Amino acid sequence: MEWQLQDAKNQFSKVVQKAREEGPQVVTLRGEPAAVVLSSRDYDALRAGRPTLVDDLLGGPAWDDELADAVEARAKTPSRGVSF
């Protein structure tokens, strides 16, 4: 179902209820789709199986020996003149 923004604001609890019972609710702004209200269940279904940011970061390319050696060989002290 489509809701004009003002109607969605005024009846937000009804928009959420319909999203839970009937599926995604489209909110329009000046006649153009602007947002979609989803139930938590529908949102979880969309996210299922998608990697998280942590998965993406940890799943990057493997370091070859040259890169690993360069990282290991770098100075162990801060490079910006910070003293402890």
N, C-alpha and C positions, 0 to 999 in steps of 0.2 A: 504494500500500500504506500502511496505517496502522501506526504504531509508538507504543507507550506511551513516555513520556519516559524512564523508567529503561532500557528496552530500547534506545532510540535512543542514549542515553549510552553504554551498555555495548558497543554494536555500531556505533559511529559510522562506522567505515570501511566497513562493510557498507551502511549507510544511504546513504552517498555513492556507493558503487559502484552500488547499485540506482537511485539518482537518475540517474546517468549512462547506465545501460543500459535502464531501464524507464520513466523519467519521474519526476515529482514524488512525493516521499515525505511523507506527512502525519504530524506528530508530535502526539500527543494528551496532554493534561494533565487528569487526572480524567475521562477519557472524552470531553472536548471538544477539537476541533481547536485547536491552539495555535500551530503553526508548520509551514512547508513547506520541505523541503530540495529545492533545484533544482540541476540541472546548470548549469554555466556557460553552456552553449549555450542551454538553456531560458531562463535569466535574460536573456541578450543578446537573445533573440527577443522577450521581453516589453518590453525597453527600446527596441528598434528603432523609430525614427520618432518617439519621444517627445522633446519639447524638454528641454534641460537648464535648470538654474537661470539660467545665463548667457544662454541663448536667451530665456528669459522676461523677464529684466531688460532686455536690449537690445531686445526686441520690444515694449516698452511704448508707450503713446500718443506720438505726435509732439508736440513742443513747438510751441505756436503762437508767433507773433512777440512777443506781450505777455509770455509767460513767459520766452522767451529773452532779451528786453531786461531783465527784472527780475533774472535771474540774472547777466547781464553787468554790470549797474549796481551790484550789491551791493559792499560794501566789500571791498577786496583784502587787508585785514589781519585777523588773528584778532580775534574779538569778545569773547574772554574775558580780555583784559588780558595776554595772553602777549606778552612782548617778546623780541626776538632781538638 
